[in-house]
């Protein structure tokens, strides 16, 4: 199945350098603003399921709040365990809204 874009947030609701967990279309994602560019990844850390949107976010990487695993929010790559990345999701800005591609159920 292909992904479909879903309205996820207002652009102004997430300042540069911030991230947060969101739930859209039955999916938990983490949305980040990196210098005005938005990125979305799965919200669950593959280690213990920690909410990545609640993690410490700096220099384009989010650190899981449970055990500190770091993930690049652009590529999904994991610093600690490269074989355990998180899924990334395409993002589009449409007017003043952030739209994120999620798998169709």
Secondary structure, DSSP 4 states (H G I P E B T S, - for coil): --EEEEEEEEGGGS-TT-EEEEEETTEEEEEEEETTEEEEEESB-TTT--BGGGSEEETTEEE-TTT--EEETTT--BSS-TTS---EE-EEEETTEEEEEEE--
